[in-house]
Amino acid sequence: MNNIPFRLRVGNVLWQKGIQPYLFRKDPEEAHVFTIKTLREIQRSGLIPLIRFLFHGNHAHEIKNMTLVGDVVWRNKVGLAAGFDKNAEVMAVMDAFGFGSQEVGTIVPQPQKGNPKPRVFRYPKNGAIVNKYGFNSDGAIAVAENIRNTHARFHITCPIGVSLGKNKDTPDERAVDDYVSAFTTMYPVLRPGIDYIKINISSPNTPGLRALFDRLDEFLAELFEKISLIATWDVPIYLKVPPDGIAPDQYRNMVETAVRRGITALEATNTTSNPALKKEYGITEEGGLSGEPLRTLANDTLRILSVHAKAANRIDLIGVGGISCGEHAREKIELGAKAVQIYTGLVFRGPILIHEILEKLHTV
């Protein structure tokens, strides 16, 4: 904590002693809804400068921390993963926390409620969360309007990644149509040369979704062919990969296919539904496991991908999964990631985690 400015220490005390205990007394999903509602009110009421003062670290805006990740210029190496701001309601206030990039979504073409509640489970002792949301979303049209309105009122300094998924009732054989539909709606609100699209076919909470990796070449070929008829500028496209369910020898094919079809970055990894790993931590709930128990599995996947990505020499890696301190982020950079993303670690550690990671990466 020695290198942390006094104002950030005050913000951290507010988080650890007041905000987090209050949120943790609530059901996890209720806490998330309350958080988004509160941040939305902060955004509307003009209190963003206060957030920036209390939580924005020294390195968040430094030019030397800017990083080119998958043809996108990140403000620094710490991004906000998809899943927090599902409907793009609080982009401006999240920008004030000092993220290098932020993802919104996952967004699907038509509004859907997702899976039945309860669908989020918190395990503080393990630093873990299990979710089975199932792409609950207000739908692409509503989210695009939120993004448009935010840009009209605020200057967002970091790139926005829009995570796309498919509706639950869309047959697998027509999945690509959902991604094209969502892309068509979101494309007009992307800032050329700044923002990007992320393709999410790795969530364990939508039945059959991960099976798209079995025909990845066919899926990406059709996707890129159709979006090329829509886009008038080259939109960087990221792909999020699962931490398991893929044989080690298939990773090379995945990377080569992604490069050949135009993917600019791979995010490693999504959550896991691995029963054996959950059992190890006494977790019985269904859904995707994130947080510290995922770290080793996510790192193993990143390590394998890194070997093939270096050989391909045309694709970047982003480390996601199990980051709860600066050292965890450093591990991923040393394994070959160009940058990292956080979400679950943010729930348990608060915004100070951004600063801690940047401090640690300052020496890498």
C-alpha positions in Angstrom: 0.0 0.0 0.0 3.1 2.3 0.2 2.7 3.5 -3.4 -1.0 4.2 -3.1 -1.9 7.9 -2.9 -3.8 9.0 0.2 -7.0 9.8 -1.8 -7.1 6.2 -3.1 -6.5 4.9 0.4 -9.6 6.9 1.5 -11.6 5.4 -1.4 -10.4 1.9 -0.5 -11.5 2.3 3.1 -14.9 3.5 1.9 -15.1 0.4 -0.2 -13.8 -2.2 2.3 -15.5 -0.8 5.5 -18.8 0.6 4.0 -19.8 -0.2 0.5 -18.7 -3.9 0.2 -20.1 -5.0 3.6 -23.4 -3.4 2.7 -23.5 -5.1 -0.7 -22.5 -8.5 0.7 -25.5 -8.4 3.0 -27.7 -8.6 -0.2 -28.4 -11.5 -2.5 -25.6 -11.4 -5.1 -27.8 -10.5 -8.0 -29.7 -7.9 -5.9 -26.3 -6.4 -5.0 -25.4 -6.2 -8.7 -28.6 -4.5 -9.6 -28.3 -2.1 -6.8 -24.7 -1.3 -7.8 -25.7 -0.5 -11.4 -28.6 1.6 -10.2 -26.3 3.6 -7.9 -23.6 4.1 -10.5 -26.3 5.2 -13.0 -27.5 7.8 -10.5 -23.9 9.0 -9.9 -23.5 9.3 -13.7 -26.6 11.3 -14.1 -26.0 13.6 -11.1 -22.6 14.9 -12.1 -20.6 13.1 -9.4 -18.2 11.4 -11.8 -15.3 13.8 -10.8 -15.7 12.5 -7.2 -15.3 8.9 -8.4 -12.3 9.9 -10.4 -10.7 11.6 -7.4 -11.3 8.7 -4.9 -10.6 5.8 -7.2 -8.6 6.8 -10.3 -5.0 5.8 -9.9 -1.8 7.6 -11.1 -1.1 5.3 -14.0 -4.5 5.0 -15.6 -4.0 7.8 -18.1 -0.2 7.7 -18.6 0.8 7.7 -22.3 3.5 5.0 -21.6 0.8 2.6 -20.4 -1.2 2.7 -23.6 -1.1 -0.7 -25.3 -2.2 -1.9 -28.7 -4.3 -5.0 -28.1 -5.8 -6.7 -31.1 -5.7 -3.5 -33.2 -7.3 -1.5 -30.4 -5.5 1.2 -28.4 -6.2 0.4 -24.7 -5.6 3.3 -22.3 -3.7 0.9 -20.1 -3.4 -2.9 -19.6 -6.4 -3.4 -17.3 -9.8 -3.9 -18.9 -13.3 -4.4 -17.4 -14.6 -7.8 -18.6 -18.1 -8.2 -20.0 -20.8 -9.1 -17.6 -20.7 -6.1 -15.2 -22.4 -3.5 -17.4 -24.7 -5.8 -19.3 -26.8 -3.1 -20.9 -24.2 -0.3 -21.2 -25.8 1.8 -18.5 -22.7 3.1 -16.6 -19.9 3.5 -19.2 -19.0 7.0 -18.2 -18.6 6.3 -14.5 -16.7 3.1 -15.2 -14.4 5.2 -17.4 -13.7 7.4 -14.4 -12.4 4.4 -12.4 -9.4 4.3 -14.8 -9.9 1.1 -16.8 -7.9 0.8 -20.0 -10.9 -0.6 -21.8 -14.3 -1.8 -20.9 -16.7 -4.3 -22.3 -20.5 -4.1 -22.2 -22.9 -7.0 -22.6 -23.1 -9.8 -23.5 -25.8 -8.4 -25.8 -28.3 -10.5 -27.8 -30.5 -9.4 -30.6 -33.9 -9.7 -28.8 -34.6 -8.9 -25.1 -34.5 -12.0 -22.9 -34.8 -12.6 -19.2 -32.1 -15.3 -18.9 -32.3 -18.3 -16.7 -34.6 -18.5 -13.6 -33.4 -17.0 -10.3 -31.5 -17.5 -8.1 -28.7 -17.6 -10.6 -25.7 -15.9 -8.9 -23.8 -17.4 -6.0 -21.0 -15.7 -4.0 -18.2 -17.6 -2.2 -16.2 -15.0 -0.3 -13.8 -17.5 1.4 -12.8 -18.8 -2.1 -12.9 -15.5 -3.8 -15.3 -17.1 -6.3 -18.7 -16.5 -7.9 -20.9 -18.9 -9.8 -23.4 -17.5 -12.3 -25.9 -19.0 -14.6 -27.4 -15.8 -15.9 -27.9 -17.1 -19.5 -27.4 -13.8 -21.3 -30.1 -11.7 -19.6 -30.2 -8.6 -21.8 -32.4 -5.7 -22.7 -31.7 -6.5 -26.3 -29.4 -4.9 -28.9 -31.7 -2.0 -29.8 -32.0 -0.8 -26.2 -28.3 -1.2 -25.5 -27.4 0.7 -28.7 -29.5 3.6 -27.6 -27.8 3.6 -24.2 -24.4 3.8 -25.8 -25.6 6.5 -28.2 -27.0 8.6 -25.3 -23.9 8.2 -23.2 -21.6 9.3 -26.0 -23.8 12.3 -26.6 -23.4 13.4 -23.0 -19.9 12.2 -21.9 -16.4 11.9 -23.4 -15.5 8.3 -22.9 -11.7 8.1 -23.0 -11.2 4.3 -23.2 -12.3 1.9 -26.0 -15.7 0.2 -25.6 -15.9 -3.5 -26.5 -19.4 -4.8 -27.3 -19.8 -8.5 -26.4 -22.2 -10.3 -28.6 -24.1 -13.5 -28.0 -27.1 -15.4 -29.3 -30.7 -15.7 -28.0 -31.4 -18.9 -26.1 -34.2 -19.9 -28.4 -32.2 -19.4 -31.6 -31.3 -22.9 -33.1 -27.6 -23.6 -33.2 -27.6 -23.9 -37.0 -28.8 -20.3 -37.2 -26.6 -18.9 -34.5 -24.5 -16.8 -36.9 -27.7 -14.9 -37.8 -28.0 -13.7 -34.2 -24.4 -12.4 -34.1 -24.9 -10.6 -37.5 -28.2 -9.1 -36.3 -26.6 -7.8 -33.1 -23.6 -6.5 -35.0 -25.9 -4.7 -37.4 -27.6 -2.9 -34.6 -24.4 -2.1 -32.6 -22.2 -1.1 -35.5 -23.6 2.5 -35.9 -22.7 3.3 -32.2 -19.1 2.0 -32.5 -16.4 4.7 -32.8 -14.2 4.0 -35.8 -10.6 3.3 -34.8 -11.5 3.2 -31.1 -14.1 0.5 -30.3 -14.3 -3.2 -31.0 -16.7 -6.2 -31.0 -16.2 -9.4 -28.9 -17.8 -12.7 -30.0 -18.9 -14.8 -27.1 -19.5 -18.4 -28.0 -17.9 -19.8 -24.9 -20.4 -19.1 -22.1 -21.4 -22.4 -20.4 -24.9 -21.0 -19.5 -26.4 -21.1 -23.0 -27.1 -24.7 -24.1 -25.1 -25.7 -27.2 -23.2 -22.5 -27.5 -19.7 -23.9 -27.0 -20.4 -26.5 -29.7 -19.8 -23.7 -32.1 -16.1 -24.2 -31.5 -16.5 -27.6 -33.2 -17.2 -25.7 -36.4 -15.3 -22.6 -35.7 -14.0 -22.1 -39.2 -17.4 -22.4 -40.8 -18.9 -20.1 -38.2 -16.3 -17.4 -38.5 -16.2 -17.6 -42.3 -19.9 -17.0 -42.5 -19.8 -14.3 -39.8 -17.0 -12.3 -41.4 -18.6 -12.6 -44.9 -21.9 -11.1 -43.7 -20.5 -8.4 -41.5 -18.2 -7.3 -44.3 -21.3 -6.3 -46.2 -22.3 -4.0 -43.3 -19.1 -2.4 -42.1 -17.4 0.4 -43.9 -14.3 0.3 -41.7 -12.4 -2.6 -40.3 -13.9 -3.4 -36.9 -11.5 -5.3 -34.6 -13.1 -8.5 -33.6 -12.1 -10.4 -30.4 -13.1 -14.0 -29.5 -13.5 -15.3 -26.0 -12.4 -18.9 -25.5 -13.4 -21.5 -22.8 -10.9 -22.8 -20.2 -11.8 -26.4 -20.9 -13.7 -28.7 -23.2 -11.1 -28.4 -25.9 -8.4 -30.9 -26.5 -4.8 -29.5 -26.2 -4.1 -30.4 -29.9 -7.2 -28.4 -30.9 -5.8 -25.1 -29.6 -3.4 -24.8 -32.5 -6.2 -25.2 -35.0 -8.3 -22.7 -33.0 -5.6 -20.0 -33.2 -4.8 -20.7 -36.9 -8.5 -20.5 -37.7 -9.0 -17.3 -35.7 -6.0 -15.7 -37.5 -7.1 -16.8 -40.9 -10.6 -15.5 -40.5 -9.6 -12.1 -39.1 -9.9 -12.3 -35.3 -7.5 -9.8 -33.8 -7.4 -11.0 -30.2 -8.3 -14.0 -28.0 -9.6 -13.5 -24.5 -8.5 -16.4 -22.3 -10.7 -17.4 -20.6 -14.5 -17.5 -19.9 -15.9 -19.2 -16.8 -15.8 -23.0 -16.3 -18.6 -25.4 -15.3 -16.1 -28.1 -14.5 -17.7 -30.3 -11.7 -14.4 -31.7 -10.4 -13.0 -28.2 -9.9 -16.2 -27.0 -8.2 -16.1 -30.1 -5.9 -12.6 -29.2 -4.9 -13.9 -26.0 -3.4 -17.1 -27.4 -2.0 -19.2 -25.6 -4.7 -22.4 -27.5 -5.8 -24.3 -24.8 -7.8 -24.6 -25.2 -11.5 -23.2 -22.4 -13.8 -20.0 -20.8 -14.7 -17.3 -20.6 -12.0 -15.1 -17.4 -11.9 -12.6 -16.0 -9.5 -9.5 -17.4 -7.8 -10.5 -21.1 -8.3 -10.4 -20.5 -12.1 -6.9 -19.0 -12.1 -4.8 -22.1 -12.6 -7.1 -23.5 -15.3 -7.3 -20.1 -17.1 -3.5 -19.8 -16.9 -3.0 -23.3 -18.3 -5.2 -22.4 -21.3 -3.4 -19.1 -21.8 0.0 -20.9 -21.7 -1.1 -23.2 -24.5 -2.6 -20.5 -26.6 0.5 -18.4 -26.2 2.7 -21.0 -27.9 0.5 -21.1 -30.9 -0.2 -17.3 -31.0 3.6 -16.6 -31.1 3.9 -19.0 -34.0 1.0 -17.3 -35.8 2.5 -13.9 -34.9 -0.7 -12.1 -35.9 -3.0 -12.3 -32.9 -2.9 -10.9 -29.4 -4.0 -12.6 -26.1 -5.9 -11.1 -23.2 -5.6 -12.8 -19.8 -8.9 -13.2 -17.9 -9.9 -15.4 -15.0 -8.8 -15.4 -11.3 -7.1 -12.1 -11.0 -7.4 -10.8 -7.5 -4.1 -9.0 -7.0 -1.3 -7.4 -9.1 0.8 -10.6 -9.0 -2.0 -12.6 -10.7 -2.1 -10.1 -13.5 1.7 -10.2 -13.9 1.5 -14.0 -14.2 -0.8 -13.6 -17.2 1.5 -11.0 -18.9 4.5 -13.3 -18.4 2.5 -16.1 -19.9 2.0 -14.1 -23.1 -1.0 -11.9 -22.5 -0.8 -8.4 -23.9 -3.3 -7.1 -21.4 -5.8 -8.4 -18.7 -9.4 -8.1 -17.8 -11.0 -8.2 -14.4 -14.5 -8.6 -13.0 -14.9 -11.1 -10.1 -11.7 -9.7 -8.4 -13.3 -6.3 -8.6 -16.3 -7.6 -6.6 -14.1 -8.8 -3.8 -11.2 -6.2 -3.9 -12.9 -3.1 -5.1 -11.5 -0.4 -7.5 -8.2 -0.4 -5.7 -7.4 -3.6 -7.7 -7.0 -1.5 -10.9 -4.3 0.6 -9.3 -2.6 -2.4 -7.7 -2.4 -4.2 -11.1 -1.0 -1.1 -12.8 1.6 -0.7 -10.1 2.7 -4.3 -10.5 2.7 -4.2 -14.3 4.8 -1.0 -14.2 7.8 -3.2 -13.5 7.1 -5.7 -16.3 
